């Protein structure tokens, strides 16, 4: 990729971020980001249109091979989450002017995903470029990685009952402190996460929640994730909670994964602990793959500290371009001769 193209990618990321660090799904800020992306699609020779869910799809020709990501963000998010996959996809499409490709911008990924779940058609292949959102690639000293699967997730809550009492007059031995029980459980959750699984207590509700009252009731959230279905079931059983919501692990597969492996021989292969639009498409039956770009600042994500280098982004755009070209070429070769464009 030329220096000019690399600068353009970074400038476009800055333009999206200038709309606002908070771009909630279906908000005016997300709308404005989609308008920018639509204009860049036109410049790249794509014809943009929106479907009934508001997903923006820029197409060239029949476009059975897609790339893209999302432009909504968490509150006060970073420059790269989602946006990099969109901008890199448009850049790759412009570098392949004869290829029938599409770049898609999904709606409301952070609060669903909502847009990708409402697609009315599926591509023959989908590749999503995305920042890693973690420190693994940085620890390995590798700029790019290939995602082989997205972890399964389970979420729920556990409530502990105690007895409200005066903080000054109730002897320690006479207390039924729900928060102490909850604290022991939180440590238990941490100890249960092994073998690539992770588990988190991210929210605690204390009743009555007063500094001078022994807690009577405490509810804690549980977020459990594992690379395999068996691993997730084992983790849930070990923690001992009833999930209110869960999703199965989803494997990346087919031509997109093969193409990334061909383009990046020897690249680290990772399981993504976070959900992505590629996961939704893969679960719906579309062959999908993900290209991870190294996250700096300790893998910071969902925050203004999010950072990936210009050098790594350049490599990512080049790899994405080569992989898309390979998938489309192989797709055409597999067609009967009279159907090839």
C-alpha positions in Angstrom: 0.0 0.0 0.0 1.4 3.4 -0.9 2.2 6.0 1.7 -0.7 8.1 0.4 -3.1 5.3 0.9 -1.9 4.6 4.4 -2.3 8.3 5.3 -5.8 8.2 3.8 -6.8 5.3 6.0 -5.7 7.1 9.1 -7.3 10.4 8.0 -10.6 8.6 7.4 -10.4 7.0 10.9 -9.9 10.5 12.3 -12.9 11.9 10.3 -15.2 9.2 11.8 -13.9 9.8 15.3 -14.4 13.6 14.9 -18.1 12.9 14.6 -18.0 11.8 18.2 -16.4 9.3 20.5 -19.9 8.0 21.2 -21.8 6.8 18.2 -24.7 4.8 19.5 -26.6 2.5 17.1 -29.2 4.3 15.0 -28.2 7.7 16.4 -27.5 10.9 14.5 -23.8 10.2 15.0 -24.0 6.8 13.5 -26.0 8.2 10.6 -23.3 10.8 9.9 -20.6 8.1 10.0 -22.6 6.1 7.4 -22.9 9.1 5.2 -19.1 9.5 5.2 -18.7 5.8 4.4 -21.2 6.0 1.5 -19.2 8.9 -0.1 -15.9 6.9 0.3 -17.6 3.9 -1.3 -18.6 6.0 -4.3 -15.0 7.2 -4.7 -13.9 3.5 -4.6 -16.3 2.6 -7.4 -19.0 1.0 -5.3 -22.7 1.7 -5.4 -24.0 2.2 -1.8 -27.5 1.5 -0.7 -29.2 0.7 2.6 -31.3 -2.3 3.5 -34.4 -2.4 5.7 -32.2 -2.6 8.9 -30.2 0.4 7.8 -27.0 -1.6 7.0 -25.0 0.2 4.3 -23.8 -2.0 1.5 -21.5 -0.7 -1.2 -21.5 -3.1 -4.2 -19.6 -3.5 -7.4 -21.4 -5.9 -9.8 -22.8 -9.2 -8.4 -20.6 -8.8 -5.3 -20.8 -12.3 -3.7 -17.7 -11.6 -1.6 -18.0 -9.1 1.2 -15.9 -7.3 3.7 -16.7 -4.7 6.3 -17.6 -4.1 10.0 -19.5 -1.4 12.0 -19.3 2.3 12.7 -21.3 2.5 16.0 -19.3 2.7 19.2 -19.5 2.1 22.9 -19.8 5.3 25.0 -16.5 7.2 24.8 -15.0 4.5 22.6 -11.8 4.5 20.6 -10.8 5.3 17.0 -10.3 1.8 15.7 -13.0 -0.6 16.9 -15.2 -1.4 13.9 -14.2 1.7 12.0 -10.9 0.1 10.9 -12.7 -2.8 9.2 -14.9 -0.4 7.3 -12.2 1.9 6.1 -9.8 -0.9 5.3 -12.5 -2.7 3.4 -13.2 0.4 1.2 -9.5 0.8 0.6 -9.1 -2.8 -0.4 -12.1 -2.5 -2.8 -10.6 0.5 -4.4 -7.3 -1.4 -5.0 -9.3 -4.1 -6.8 -11.2 -2.1 -9.3 -12.1 -5.1 -11.5 -13.3 -7.3 -8.7 -17.0 -7.7 -7.9 -16.9 -7.0 -4.2 -19.1 -5.4 -1.5 -18.2 -3.5 1.6 -20.9 -3.6 4.3 -21.3 -1.3 7.3 -23.5 -3.0 9.9 -25.8 -1.1 12.2 -25.6 -1.2 16.0 -23.0 -3.9 16.5 -22.3 -2.8 20.0 -25.9 -3.2 21.2 -26.8 -6.4 19.5 -25.4 -7.0 17.0 -28.6 -5.7 15.5 -27.9 -4.9 11.9 -26.0 -8.1 11.0 -28.8 -10.3 12.5 -31.3 -8.6 10.2 -29.5 -9.2 6.9 -31.9 -10.3 4.2 -29.2 -12.0 2.2 -25.9 -13.7 3.0 -22.7 -13.4 0.9 -20.8 -16.4 -0.4 -17.8 -15.3 1.7 -17.1 -12.6 4.3 -13.9 -11.3 5.8 -13.8 -8.8 8.7 -10.7 -6.9 9.6 -10.7 -5.8 13.2 -8.4 -4.7 16.0 -7.6 -7.5 18.4 -8.9 -5.6 21.5 -6.5 -7.5 23.6 -2.7 -7.9 24.2 -2.0 -11.4 22.7 -0.5 -10.2 19.3 1.5 -7.5 21.1 2.9 -10.1 23.5 3.8 -12.3 20.6 5.4 -9.4 18.7 3.1 -10.1 15.7 1.3 -7.4 13.7 -1.5 -9.6 12.4 -3.4 -12.7 13.5 -6.1 -15.0 12.1 -9.2 -15.7 14.0 -10.3 -19.3 13.9 -13.4 -19.1 16.2 -15.4 -16.8 18.4 -15.9 -17.9 22.0 -19.2 -19.0 23.3 -20.7 -16.7 26.0 -23.1 -17.1 29.0 -24.4 -14.3 31.2 -26.4 -14.4 34.3 -26.6 -13.1 37.9 -26.3 -14.6 41.4 -28.0 -13.1 44.5 -26.8 -13.5 48.1 -29.1 -13.0 51.1 -27.9 -11.7 54.4 -29.4 -9.6 57.2 -29.3 -5.8 57.5 -27.7 -4.7 60.7 -26.1 -1.7 62.4 -22.5 -1.4 61.3 -21.4 -0.1 64.7 -23.3 -2.2 67.2 -23.4 -5.6 65.5 -20.5 -7.9 66.6 -18.6 -9.4 63.7 -19.5 -12.9 64.8 -23.2 -12.1 64.8 -23.3 -10.7 61.2 -24.9 -12.3 58.1 -23.1 -10.1 55.6 -24.2 -10.8 52.1 -21.4 -8.8 50.6 -18.8 -11.0 52.3 -20.5 -14.0 50.7 -20.5 -12.3 47.4 -16.8 -11.4 47.7 -16.0 -15.1 48.2 -18.0 -16.0 45.2 -16.2 -13.4 43.0 -12.9 -15.0 43.9 -14.4 -18.4 43.1 -15.5 -17.2 39.6 -11.9 -16.1 38.9 -10.5 -19.5 40.0 -13.0 -21.4 37.7 -11.7 -19.8 34.5 -9.0 -22.1 33.2 -7.8 -23.6 29.9 -8.5 -20.6 27.7 -11.8 -19.8 29.4 -12.5 -16.4 31.0 -15.0 -15.3 33.6 -15.9 -11.9 34.9 -18.0 -10.3 37.6 -18.5 -6.7 36.3 -21.4 -5.4 38.3 -22.4 -5.6 41.9 -25.6 -4.3 43.4 -25.7 -3.9 47.2 -28.9 -3.4 49.3 -29.4 -1.2 51.1 -26.1 0.2 49.9 -25.4 2.4 52.9 -21.9 2.9 54.5 -23.2 2.2 58.0 -25.4 -0.8 57.3 -24.3 -4.4 57.0 -25.4 -5.5 53.5 -28.7 -7.5 53.4 -28.7 -8.5 49.8 -26.1 -8.5 47.0 -26.5 -9.4 43.4 -23.5 -9.9 41.1 -23.3 -10.3 37.4 -21.5 -13.3 35.8 -20.0 -13.2 32.3 -18.4 -16.6 31.3 -16.7 -17.3 28.0 -14.9 -20.3 26.5 -13.6 -21.4 23.1 -15.7 -24.6 22.9 -19.2 -25.7 23.8 -18.0 -28.3 26.2 -15.6 -25.8 27.8 -18.4 -23.3 28.3 -20.7 -25.9 29.8 -17.9 -27.0 32.2 -17.2 -23.4 33.2 -20.9 -22.7 33.9 -21.1 -25.8 36.0 -17.9 -25.0 37.9 -19.1 -21.5 38.7 -22.6 -22.7 39.6 -24.9 -20.1 38.0 -27.9 -20.2 35.8 -27.3 -18.3 32.5 -30.1 -15.9 31.5 -28.5 -15.6 28.1 -26.0 -17.6 26.1 -24.5 -18.0 22.7 -22.6 -21.0 21.2 -19.0 -20.8 20.0 -18.8 -20.1 16.3 -16.0 -21.4 14.0 -14.5 -19.4 11.1 -14.3 -21.6 8.0 -14.2 -22.1 4.3 -12.7 -20.0 1.6 -12.2 -16.8 3.7 -10.2 -18.6 6.3 -8.2 -20.5 3.7 -7.4 -17.3 1.9 -6.1 -15.6 5.1 -3.9 -18.6 5.9 -2.5 -18.5 2.3 -1.8 -14.8 2.5 -0.4 -14.9 6.0 1.5 -18.2 6.3 2.7 -18.7 9.9 0.5 -15.9 11.3 -0.7 -16.6 14.9 -4.2 -18.1 15.1 -6.5 -16.8 17.8 -9.9 -17.4 19.3 -11.8 -14.1 19.7 -13.2 -13.6 23.2 -15.4 -10.8 21.9 -18.4 -11.0 19.7 -18.3 -9.6 16.1 -20.5 -9.3 13.1 -18.5 -12.1 11.4 -19.7 -14.4 14.2 -23.3 -13.6 13.3 -22.8 -14.3 9.6 -20.9 -17.5 10.3 -23.6 -18.7 12.6 -26.2 -18.0 9.9 -24.2 -20.2 7.4 -22.0 -17.8 5.5 -18.3 -18.8 5.3 -16.5 -16.1 7.3 -13.1 -15.2 8.7 -11.5 -12.4 10.7 -8.2 -10.7 10.4 -6.9 -9.3 13.7 -4.7 -6.2 13.8 -2.3 -5.8 16.8 -3.7 -3.5 19.6 -1.1 -1.4 21.5 -1.4 0.3 24.8 -1.7 -3.0 26.6 -4.5 -4.1 24.2 -6.7 -1.2 25.3 -10.1 -1.2 23.6 -13.5 0.4 24.1 -11.7 3.5 25.4 -9.9 6.5 23.9 -6.6 4.7 24.7 -7.3 2.3 21.8 -4.3 2.3 19.4 -2.9 0.4 16.4 0.1 1.5 14.5 0.2 2.9 10.9 2.6 0.2 10.0 0.3 -2.6 11.2 -2.7 -1.0 9.5 -0.8 -0.9 6.3 0.0 -4.6 6.5 -3.6 -5.3 7.4 -5.0 -3.5 4.3 -2.5 -5.3 2.1 -3.4 -8.7 3.6 -7.2 -8.0 3.3 -6.8 -6.9 -0.3 -4.9 -10.1 -1.2 -7.3 -12.3 0.6 -10.4 -10.8 -1.0 -8.8 -11.1 -4.5 -7.9 -14.7 -3.8 -11.4 -15.6 -2.5 -13.1 -13.9 -5.5 -10.7 -15.5 -8.0 -11.3 -19.0 -6.6 -15.1 -18.4 -6.5 -15.0 -17.5 -10.2 -12.9 -20.5 -11.1 -15.5 -22.8 -9.4 -18.3 -21.5 -11.6 -19.3 -23.0 -14.9 -17.5 -21.3 -17.7 -20.7 -19.6 -19.0 -21.4 -18.0 -15.6 -18.0 -16.4 -15.2 -17.9 -12.6 -15.6 
